[in-house]
Every structure is written in structure tokens, then in C-alpha cells.
Amino acid sequence: MPDRKTVRPSRRALVAGGAVLAAALALAGAGAAGLLSGHGHSAAGHSDGLPHTGVDASAGSCGTGWHDPRPGTQVFDVHNTSSVPVEVYLKDASSGAVYGEVEGLGPGTTRALRVTIASGSYAFGCFPDDAASVTGPTVRVPSGGDGSGSSGESGSSGPAAVPVSQHDLIPPTLSYQKWVTGRMGSLVGAARQLATAVRADDPARARKAWLTAHLDYERLGAAYGTFGDADAAINGTTAGLPGGVHDKDFTGFHRIEYGLWHGESAAALRPFTDRLVKDVVALRADWRQARMDPLDLGLRAHEILENTVQFELTGRTDYGSGSNLATARANLDGTRVVLSRLRPVLSGRYQGLKTLDTELDRTQAVLDRQEHAGHWTAPARLGRAEREKVNAAVSGLVERLADIAALCDVRRSS
């Protein structure tokens, strides 16, 4: 059972309106058939049936080769003629909104960039490693089409978004940090109530207190990367521990969960609840000096529920309580908090906000149906129909939130 971990995914596309703008497609050699036999438009020899245009991507010739501009869906075969890797954007010449990008294009290699553009002015931006950026010539795309089979010829373009800067992300990150600070008192209080219930040898009260405290912690999902080693001590699993549930390094919520739902005595559990209180008190103190990386906030908006699919919906973090869907619901709350802080950044950049809000509400309703008088249905006990509804709602929302992570990934501007 691997622990949840932060992995910054390769940024494959800008996203807006709930759709992929463009992606770096399969890597091909410069001499591959149909690629860059010369500059200009060519629809022949390509299985996708779309018009292809070969363009250069280097400091000396960024964007050259686009001689026959037209609207619609099309492919730019972007070739790096330089000796260093380069990142390439196709952007609106006036607003700077990006329609598509290619990351890490190696020297002498070619990748296909598929976009849908309307009439307007565009330019390629090239960002060589360890060198200043270069903006290629502005190309004016006329209105209308030529019947080549491309879409978007009537004037509609694919999604585009003005890139997010690190400066844009600082205010929402500071706001989120302040929110976490305000939640620390509740977490400490809940942990102490759990310890008190265990000391009183009241298993029913202890189980209820455990769930309250655990969900308080889970709602802080975007901060766990900043928590560092404290997260493993407070909410770690048996992953990588040779002794499993009896390993001396297995502590925190899940160790207490195992004991409470497997009949361990109050005397056996007291060291773990006392350790939990000590750890969350230390976390509260350390948090005052912590600084979240602004670059992580958009990633967490997606990652919280991505981890939920991987760990909670599969029951892999269930040590006896059957409360994984309650955790999923708390994770949804945590995701909403992150999105509320990012909304000023997303407004005007992400056309799918209204749809995202609808999907958040729908997922919440699906999860809330699994709670009955304070008791939650364990994933393994869901009927097939309900299981499919839960999986579909959460997984669909994760796909939508991937847009937010991509949009909030900072891009070079110089």
C-alpha cells in the first residue's frame, strides 16, 4: 500500500473551458515521413486528415515556416533546429493567451501541435533552456475556410488562456495558509477529545472522536506537502513498514483506527493517542513558520481528489473503520477551499467554472447519500449501482480538476 505522494505531472496542455487546448503529441525524428519535408501547408501523407504546417523553433528562426495561414483545426509540426531544448507556445499576438504548447522539445526533434484557431493574429513564442525567449513573426489568419476538412472555419477557436505567473498565485496561497492556521485549533481540540475518550475506556465515544479528528485533518489536504515528516507521523499508513500494523513506526490516525476497530485495550492505545496530540500540537506550532510553495496550489486542487480515487475509493487506507467515503467527503471540502482561493486567478481564464461548480455539487450529493445517522457505508459494501455512481462522480471531477492544475502551472514569459 504505497503512501500518497506529490508528483508534479508533466504539463501536457493549457486548459480552458474544460477542454484540452493542445498537447505535445508523439515524438518523431526530424526525418520522419511526412514531417518537415519543407515549410508550408500540406495535408498529404498524414493519417489524421488535417492540414500540417512545419515551423521552426529556435532563437534564430522561431515560428518561421507558417506561410499559408488559415483558420480551423490543424497541426503544426514544430521542429527544434537549435542545439538546446526549447519550450514553444502558440499564442494570441495581442492578449498573450496561449492556444497550445510543446514542452521540452529536444534538439533536432519534431513534435506535432494540434490546435483550433479562428481568424486573428498569432505568433509562436520560443523559450530555449538557459536563454532569453524569442517571439516569432506575427501571422494574420484570415476568416473563412477552403473546404480542407478542418473545423472551426466559421470563426470559432479552441480554448485559450493567458498564462498564470507566480505572482498571480501568491495571494491565494497566502489566503489558504491563513485558512489552515484557523483550522489548527479545531484539529488539536479534536485530537485531545480522542485521547480523553480513550483514557476513559469508552470505545464508542473514542470511535466517534477519532472520525471527527481524522476528517478535520483530511480537510487540510492541500497543505500536507508543506507538513513534511509530520504528515507521515500523523496520517501515515503501513506502506513500506516491514512490521505492518505492528511496526514500531506505524503511528497516528490509522494506527489508532486499527486499534479502535480491532479490540485493542485503552492501555494499548493511550501511547498512540498521546503521541497524536503531541504531533498535532507540534504541527500547529511549526505551521506558523511554514511557507507553502505557490506553484503547488493549483496542483493540489487536482491532487487531493486524485489521491481520493487511488486510496479512499479502493479502500486501501481502511484500517477497520469503513470510513473511506467520509474521508472522500472531507477531501471534497478541502478541494472546495483551494478552489475558492484560486477563483480570482481562474475567473476570466477558465470558462468551465460554472460546470465545475455543478460537478462539485453533484459529487457532494452522491457522497452524502452514503452517510446514515453518522455512519458511512464502506466502499466494499456499496451496491453495484451506488458504487458506479460514486466512482463516476469522483473520477469525472478529477478529470475536470486536471484542467485547473494545468492552467495554474506557471509558464515562462521571458
C-alpha positions in Angstrom: 0.0 0.0 0.0 2.0 3.0 -1.2 1.7 6.2 0.7 0.2 9.1 -1.2 2.9 11.4 -2.6 3.2 14.5 -4.6 4.3 14.1 -8.2 4.2 17.2 -10.4 2.9 15.8 -13.6 4.4 16.9 -16.9 2.5 19.8 -18.2 0.9 18.5 -21.4 -1.5 21.2 -22.3 -3.0 24.5 -21.4 -6.7 24.0 -20.4 -9.7 26.3 -20.6 -13.4 25.7 -20.8 -13.0 22.1 -19.7 -11.1 21.1 -22.8 -7.6 20.4 -23.7 -6.1 23.3 -25.7 -3.4 21.3 -27.4 -1.0 18.6 -26.5 2.5 17.6 -27.3 1.8 14.5 -29.4 4.1 11.6 -30.3 7.8 12.4 -30.6 9.2 11.9 -34.0 12.5 12.3 -35.6 13.2 15.2 -37.9 13.4 12.9 -40.9 10.1 11.0 -40.2 7.9 10.6 -43.2 5.5 13.4 -43.7 7.2 15.7 -41.2 9.0 18.8 -42.4 9.9 17.8 -45.9 9.6 21.5 -46.4 7.8 24.5 -44.9 4.2 25.5 -45.6 0.9 23.7 -45.7 0.5 20.1 -46.6 -2.5 17.8 -46.0 -1.0 14.8 -47.8 0.6 11.9 -46.1 -1.0 12.4 -42.6 -3.3 9.8 -41.2 -5.2 12.5 -39.2 -6.5 14.1 -42.4 -5.7 17.5 -41.1 -3.5 20.2 -42.7 0.0 20.2 -41.4 2.4 23.1 -41.3 6.1 22.8 -40.5 7.5 25.6 -38.3 10.9 26.1 -36.8 11.5 26.6 -33.1 14.8 28.2 -32.2 16.1 31.6 -31.1 17.1 32.5 -34.7 14.0 31.2 -36.5 11.2 31.0 -34.1 7.9 30.4 -35.8 9.2 30.6 -39.3 7.6 28.5 -42.0 4.0 29.5 -41.4 3.4 31.0 -44.8 -0.2 29.9 -45.6 -2.3 30.7 -42.6 -5.9 29.5 -42.4 -8.5 29.1 -39.6 -9.7 25.8 -38.3 -8.3 22.7 -36.7 -4.8 22.0 -37.9 -1.4 20.6 -36.9 1.9 22.4 -36.6 4.9 20.1 -36.9 7.3 22.0 -34.6 11.0 21.3 -35.3 13.8 22.4 -33.0 16.7 23.5 -35.2 18.8 24.6 -32.3 21.3 22.8 -30.1 19.4 23.1 -26.8 15.9 22.0 -25.6 13.1 24.6 -26.2 9.6 25.2 -25.0 7.2 26.5 -27.6 3.8 28.3 -27.3 1.3 29.3 -29.9 -0.2 32.5 -28.6 -2.6 35.3 -29.4 -0.4 38.2 -30.6 -2.4 40.8 -28.7 -3.5 39.2 -25.4 -0.8 36.6 -25.0 -3.4 33.9 -24.5 -1.9 30.5 -25.2 -3.6 28.1 -27.6 -1.1 25.3 -27.4 2.4 24.4 -26.2 5.2 21.9 -26.7 7.4 21.2 -23.7 11.0 20.1 -23.7 11.4 19.8 -27.4 14.9 18.4 -27.8 17.5 19.5 -30.4 16.8 18.2 -33.9 13.4 16.7 -32.9 9.9 17.3 -34.1 6.5 17.2 -32.3 3.0 17.8 -33.5 1.0 20.6 -32.0 -2.8 20.3 -32.8 -4.8 23.5 -32.4 -8.1 25.1 -33.5 -7.8 28.8 -34.3 -10.1 31.4 -35.7 -9.3 34.5 -37.7 -6.9 36.8 -35.8 -3.2 37.5 -35.2 -0.9 34.8 -33.7 2.7 34.3 -33.0 4.9 31.5 -31.8 7.0 32.1 -28.7 10.2 30.0 -28.2 11.8 29.6 -24.8 15.2 28.0 -25.1 16.8 26.5 -21.9 19.0 29.0 -20.1 18.4 31.7 -22.7 16.0 34.6 -23.3 12.7 34.0 -25.0 12.1 34.9 -28.7 8.7 35.8 -30.2 8.3 34.9 -33.9 6.7 36.9 -36.6 3.0 37.9 -36.2 0.8 35.9 -38.6 -2.6 37.1 -39.5 -5.1 34.3 -40.1 -7.9 35.4 -42.4 -11.6 34.5 -41.9 -13.2 31.7 -43.9 -12.0 28.3 -45.0 -11.1 26.4 -48.1 -13.1 23.2 -47.6 -10.0 21.3 -46.5 -11.9 19.4 -43.9 -10.7 21.4 -40.9 -13.2 22.5 -38.3 -13.6 25.9 -36.7 -13.6 27.7 -40.1 -16.6 29.8 -39.2 -14.6 31.8 -36.7 -14.6 29.8 -33.5 -11.3 28.9 -32.0 -10.2 26.3 -29.4 -9.8 27.3 -25.8 -7.0 29.6 -24.8 -5.9 31.2 -21.6 -3.5 33.9 -20.5 -0.6 32.1 -18.7 -0.5 32.3 -14.9 2.5 33.8 -13.2 4.0 33.0 -9.8 2.9 36.5 -8.7 -0.7 35.6 -9.5 -0.6 32.6 -7.2 1.0 34.3 -4.1 -2.3 36.0 -2.8 -4.4 32.8 -3.0 -1.6 30.8 -1.4 -1.3 33.2 1.5 -5.1 33.2 1.9 -5.0 29.4 2.0 -2.2 29.3 4.6 -4.3 31.7 6.8 -7.3 29.3 6.5 -5.2 26.4 7.5 -3.9 28.4 10.5 -7.5 29.0 11.6 -8.3 25.2 11.4 -5.3 24.1 13.6 -7.1 24.8 16.8 -10.0 22.6 15.9 -7.7 19.8 14.9 -5.8 20.0 18.2 -9.0 20.1 20.2 -10.4 17.1 18.3 -7.2 15.1 18.9 -7.4 15.9 22.6 -11.1 14.7 22.8 -10.0 11.5 21.2 -7.2 11.0 23.7 -9.7 11.8 26.5 -12.2 9.2 25.3 -9.5 6.5 25.0 -8.3 7.3 28.6 -11.9 6.9 29.8 -12.0 3.5 28.1 -15.1 4.5 26.2 -14.7 2.8 22.8 -17.9 4.1 21.2 -17.1 7.7 22.1 -13.5 7.2 21.0 -14.5 5.9 17.6 -16.7 9.0 17.1 -14.0 11.3 18.3 -11.5 9.5 16.0 -13.6 10.2 12.9 -14.1 13.9 13.8 -10.4 14.4 14.3 -9.4 12.5 11.2 -11.8 14.4 9.0 -10.5 17.7 10.4 -7.0 16.7 9.3 -8.2 15.4 5.9 -9.8 18.7 5.1 -6.3 20.3 5.1 -5.3 18.3 2.1 -3.6 21.0 0.1 -1.1 21.6 2.9 0.2 18.1 3.5 3.2 18.6 1.3 4.2 21.5 3.5 3.7 19.5 6.6 6.7 17.4 5.7 7.5 14.5 8.0 4.7 15.4 10.3 2.2 14.1 7.8 3.7 10.6 7.9 3.6 10.6 11.7 0.0 11.9 11.9 -1.7 10.2 8.9 0.8 7.6 7.6 -0.1 4.1 6.5 1.8 0.8 6.8 3.3 1.3 3.3 7.0 0.3 3.4 6.8 -0.8 7.1 8.1 -4.4 7.4 6.1 -4.9 10.6 2.8 -3.8 9.1 0.2 -2.7 11.6 2.5 -3.8 14.4 5.5 -1.9 13.2 7.0 0.5 15.8 6.9 3.3 13.2 3.2 3.0 12.5 1.6 5.9 14.4 -1.1 8.4 14.0 -4.7 8.3 12.9 -4.5 5.0 11.1 -2.7 3.2 13.9 -5.4 4.3 16.3 -8.1 3.4 13.8 -6.7 -0.2 13.7 -6.7 -0.5 17.4 -10.2 1.0 17.9 -11.8 -1.3 15.4 -9.8 -4.4 16.3 -10.5 -4.5 20.0 -7.2 -3.2 21.4 -7.4 -2.1 25.0 -7.3 1.5 26.2 -4.0 0.9 27.8 -2.5 -0.3 24.5 -3.9 2.7 22.6 -3.0 5.5 25.1 0.6 5.9 23.9 -0.7 6.4 20.3 -3.4 8.9 21.2 -0.9 10.8 23.4 1.6 10.8 20.6 -1.1 12.1 18.2 -1.9 15.0 20.4 1.8 15.8 20.7 2.3 15.7 17.0 -0.6 17.9 16.1 0.3 20.4 18.7 3.9 20.5 17.2 2.4 20.8 13.7 0.3 23.9 14.8 3.5 25.5 16.2 5.6 24.7 13.1 2.9 25.9 10.7 3.3 29.4 11.9 6.7 29.5 10.2 5.8 27.3 7.2 5.6 28.7 3.7 3.7 26.9 1.0 5.0 27.0 -2.5 2.6 29.0 -4.6 3.4 26.7 -7.5 1.7 23.8 -5.7 -1.7 25.3 -5.0 -3.2 24.6 -8.4 -1.7 21.1 -8.4 -3.3 20.3 -5.1 -6.7 21.3 -6.4 -6.4 18.3 -8.6 -4.3 16.0 -6.5 -6.5 15.9 -3.4 -9.3 14.0 -5.2 -6.8 12.1 -7.4 -5.5 10.6 -4.2 -9.0 10.0 -3.1 -9.7 7.8 -6.1 -6.5 5.9 -5.6 -6.7 5.4 -1.9 -10.1 6.0 -0.5 -12.4 4.6 -3.2 -10.3 1.5 -3.3 -10.4 1.1 0.5 -6.6 0.9 0.6 -6.5 3.2 3.6 -9.2 1.5 5.6 -7.8 0.0 8.8 -11.2 -1.1 10.2 -13.5 2.0 10.5 -15.0 1.7 7.0 -15.0 5.5 6.8 -13.2 6.0 3.5 -16.3 7.7 1.9 -16.4 10.1 4.9 -12.7 10.8 4.1 -13.6 11.3 0.4 -16.3 13.8 1.5 -13.8 15.7 3.7 -11.3 15.7 0.7 -14.1 17.3 -1.4 -14.4 20.0 1.3 -10.7 20.6 1.1 -10.8 20.8 -2.6 -13.5 23.5 -2.5 -11.4 25.6 -0.1 -8.5 25.5 -2.5 -10.7 26.4 -5.5 -12.3 29.3 -3.6 -8.8 30.8 -3.1 -7.9 30.2 -6.8 -11.2 31.6 -8.2 -9.8 35.2 -8.8 -7.0 33.6 -10.9 -9.4 31.3 -12.7 -12.0 33.9 -13.4 -11.5 35.1 -17.0 -9.1 32.3 -17.7 -11.2 29.2 -17.2 -14.6 29.1 -19.0 -15.6 25.9 -17.2 -16.0 27.3 -13.7 -19.8 27.0 -13.8 -19.6 23.4 -15.0 -17.0 22.7 -12.4 -19.3 24.1 -9.6 -22.1 21.8 -10.9 -19.9 18.8 -10.8 -18.7 19.6 -7.3 -22.3 19.8 -6.1 -23.2 16.6 -7.8 -20.3 14.7 -6.3 -21.1 16.0 -2.9 -24.7 14.8 -3.2 -23.5 11.3 -4.3 -21.2 11.1 -1.3 -23.7 12.5 1.2 -26.1 9.6 0.3 -23.6 7.2 1.8 -23.9 8.7 5.3 -26.7 7.3 7.5 -27.2 8.8 11.0 -23.5 9.4 11.5 -22.4 6.1 9.9 -20.8 5.8 6.5 -21.1 2.9 4.1 -17.7 1.3 3.5 -16.7 1.2 -0.2 -16.7 -2.6 -0.2 -20.3 -2.6 1.0 -21.7 -0.4 -1.7 -24.1 -2.0 -4.1 -23.0 -2.1 -7.7 -25.2 0.8 -8.8 -24.1 3.1 -6.0 -20.5 2.1 -6.5 -20.7 3.1 -10.1 -22.3 6.4 -9.2 -19.6 7.2 -6.6 -16.8 6.2 -9.0 -18.2 8.1 -11.9 -18.8 11.3 -9.9 -15.4 11.5 -8.2 -13.4 10.3 -11.2 -15.2 12.7 -13.5 -14.5 15.5 -11.1 -10.8 14.5 -11.0 -10.6 14.8 -14.8 -12.2 18.3 -14.6 -9.7 19.4 -11.9 -6.8 18.3 -14.1 -7.7 21.4 -16.1 -7.1 23.6 -13.0 -3.7 22.0 -12.4 -2.6 22.6 -15.9 -3.9 26.1 -16.1 -2.2 27.1 -12.8 1.1 25.7 -13.8 3.4 28.7 -14.2 4.7 29.3 -17.7 7.8 31.2 -18.8 7.2 34.7 -20.0 10.8 35.7 -20.8 
